[in-house]
Amino acid sequence: MANTPYPTDGGGLPSCPSYESTMNEATGVNEFTASTFSDKDVRRKFIRKVYVILAIQLTVTTAIVCIFTFIPEVRYAIQQNPWAYYVAYAVFLVTYIILSCCVECRRRAPGNYLCLAVFTLALSYLAGTIAAFHSTLSVVIAFLMTIILCVAITVFAMQTRWDFTMCSGLILVLSLTLLLTGIACLIVNFTLGRNSVLSAVYSGIALLLFSILLVVDTQMVLGGKGHELSEEEYIFGALQIYVDVVIILISIMGISGAAR
């Protein structure tokens, strides 16, 4: 039976489009399904690239924290030279702002990898310095808790139907709460001395905030939600998840340190 245009003149039902109508005659590829498979393949390559970069970053951080924790001479040198912490903090802030705000810097190789490497070393030094002021047992426990928590959060982000990429209001409220609590900690520390309860509250809020951010950033990398990262933003995706994981580690160490 010959196909008729829609609608038919005689009032009959239009025929279904033939399979060949979606085929590219030059390539023989079904264009209707090819784009879908291509998009999925690009996203899988993007996810793989993000997590390979993230694995390298976390390996570097783990090595530096272990050196600062398990080698007494290094631990003592770090404790006696706190100025290096502030230098690393400044480098961390500058490189983080550059990678977050400058699209060209984070997309153009090899400058993006170089900037990310400097950023990773700076944040690793910060985490290692904080670990040097905690007991070895506290650092080991914090590492184990971070691994368990981050794996659980990642699995949750992959499986849940909730779209956390749309929770900007909650993130804003927690961020403002963290900022105000941090200001209160500074005022109390400079006037009355260190307050362990306030420090524990600050670390707890940071832990909650960055746990939620880890869900958000994971979903943005995986895609399929209200907001997702472009396939060109593999540096930014790795950067955000890496920051979430390291801040979670630092927050857990802060809670354990305040509890002592």
VENGIRA-V577840 format. One record per residue. N is the residue number from 1. SS is DSSP state (h for helix, s for strand, l for the rest). PHI is phi in whole degrees, 0 to 359 (999 if undefined). Layout:
n=(N & N)
ss=(SS & SS)
phi=(PHI & PHI)
//
This chain:
n=(1 & 2 & 3 & 4 & 5 & 6 & 7 & 8 & 9 & 10 & 11 & 12 & 13 & 14 & 15 & 16 & 17 & 18 & 19 & 20 & 21 & 22 & 23 & 24 & 25 & 26 & 27 & 28 & 29 & 30 & 31 & 32 & 33 & 34 & 35 & 36 & 37 & 38 & 39 & 40 & 41 & 42 & 43 & 44 & 45 & 46 & 47 & 48 & 49 & 50 & 51 & 52 & 53 & 54 & 55 & 56 & 57 & 58 & 59 & 60 & 61 & 62 & 63 & 64 & 65 & 66 & 67 & 68 & 69 & 70 & 71 & 72 & 73 & 74 & 75 & 76 & 77 & 78 & 79 & 80 & 81 & 82 & 83 & 84 & 85 & 86 & 87 & 88 & 89 & 90 & 91 & 92 & 93 & 94 & 95 & 96 & 97 & 98 & 99 & 100 & 101 & 102 & 103 & 104 & 105 & 106 & 107 & 108 & 109 & 110 & 111 & 112 & 113 & 114 & 115 & 116 & 117 & 118 & 119 & 120 & 121 & 122 & 123 & 124 & 125 & 126 & 127 & 128 & 129 & 130 & 131 & 132 & 133 & 134 & 135 & 136 & 137 & 138 & 139 & 140 & 141 & 142 & 143 & 144 & 145 & 146 & 147 & 148 & 149 & 150 & 151 & 152 & 153 & 154 & 155 & 156 & 157 & 158 & 159 & 160 & 161 & 162 & 163 & 164 & 165 & 166 & 167 & 168 & 169 & 170 & 171 & 172 & 173 & 174 & 175 & 176 & 177 & 178 & 179 & 180 & 181 & 182 & 183 & 184 & 185 & 186 & 187 & 188 & 189 & 190 & 191 & 192 & 193 & 194 & 195 & 196 & 197 & 198 & 199 & 200 & 201 & 202 & 203 & 204 & 205 & 206 & 207 & 208 & 209 & 210 & 211 & 212 & 213 & 214 & 215 & 216 & 217 & 218 & 219 & 220 & 221 & 222 & 223 & 224 & 225 & 226 & 227 & 228 & 229 & 230 & 231 & 232 & 233 & 234 & 235 & 236 & 237 & 238 & 239 & 240 & 241 & 242 & 243 & 244 & 245 & 246 & 247 & 248 & 249 & 250 & 251 & 252 & 253 & 254 & 255 & 256 & 257 & 258 & 259 & 260)
ss=(l & l & l & l & l & l & l & l & l & l & l & l & l & l & l & l & l & l & h & h & h & h & s & l & l & l & l & l & l & s & h & h & h & h & h & h & h & h & h & h & h & h & h & h & h & h & h & h & h & h & h & h & h & h & h & h & h & h & h & h & h & h & h & h & h & h & h & h & h & h & l & h & h & h & h & h & h & h & h & h & l & l & h & h & h & h & h & h & h & h & h & h & h & h & h & h & h & h & h & h & h & l & h & h & h & h & h & l & l & l & h & h & h & h & h & h & h & h & h & h & h & h & h & h & h & h & h & h & h & h & h & h & l & l & l & h & h & h & h & h & h & h & h & h & h & h & h & h & h & h & h & h & h & h & h & h & h & h & h & l & l & l & l & h & h & h & l & h & h & h & h & h & h & h & h & h & h & h & h & h & h & h & h & h & h & h & h & h & h & h & h & l & l & l & l & h & h & h & h & h & h & h & h & h & h & h & h & h & h & h & h & h & h & h & h & h & h & h & h & h & h & h & l & l & l & l & l & l & l & l & l & l & l & h & h & h & h & h & h & h & h & h & h & h & h & h & h & h & h & h & h & h & h & h & h & h & h & h & h & l)
phi=(999 & 284 & 289 & 240 & 292 & 257 & 277 & 279 & 292 & 274 & 83 & 284 & 288 & 289 & 282 & 291 & 297 & 287 & 301 & 294 & 293 & 258 & 267 & 277 & 296 & 284 & 254 & 75 & 258 & 287 & 289 & 293 & 264 & 296 & 295 & 296 & 296 & 297 & 298 & 295 & 294 & 297 & 295 & 296 & 296 & 297 & 298 & 298 & 295 & 300 & 282 & 292 & 298 & 299 & 298 & 295 & 300 & 292 & 296 & 298 & 297 & 299 & 297 & 293 & 297 & 295 & 297 & 290 & 266 & 262 & 256 & 303 & 296 & 292 & 302 & 295 & 297 & 294 & 294 & 271 & 230 & 292 & 299 & 296 & 298 & 289 & 296 & 297 & 295 & 296 & 297 & 302 & 297 & 297 & 292 & 294 & 296 & 298 & 291 & 279 & 260 & 257 & 297 & 297 & 294 & 270 & 254 & 262 & 274 & 270 & 299 & 293 & 291 & 295 & 296 & 294 & 295 & 297 & 300 & 298 & 296 & 295 & 291 & 296 & 295 & 298 & 296 & 294 & 295 & 298 & 296 & 295 & 263 & 243 & 292 & 301 & 297 & 297 & 293 & 297 & 297 & 298 & 297 & 297 & 295 & 295 & 299 & 298 & 295 & 292 & 295 & 297 & 295 & 296 & 297 & 299 & 298 & 284 & 263 & 289 & 272 & 291 & 263 & 282 & 290 & 261 & 267 & 294 & 296 & 297 & 296 & 296 & 298 & 294 & 295 & 295 & 297 & 296 & 297 & 294 & 294 & 296 & 297 & 298 & 298 & 297 & 297 & 295 & 296 & 280 & 259 & 248 & 96 & 294 & 249 & 293 & 294 & 295 & 295 & 294 & 297 & 299 & 295 & 294 & 295 & 298 & 298 & 296 & 299 & 282 & 291 & 294 & 297 & 295 & 297 & 300 & 294 & 296 & 294 & 291 & 286 & 291 & 83 & 87 & 247 & 301 & 233 & 211 & 279 & 292 & 295 & 275 & 261 & 292 & 293 & 294 & 298 & 295 & 301 & 293 & 294 & 299 & 299 & 302 & 295 & 293 & 293 & 299 & 300 & 296 & 295 & 295 & 297 & 295 & 294 & 293 & 291 & 290 & 282 & 285)
//
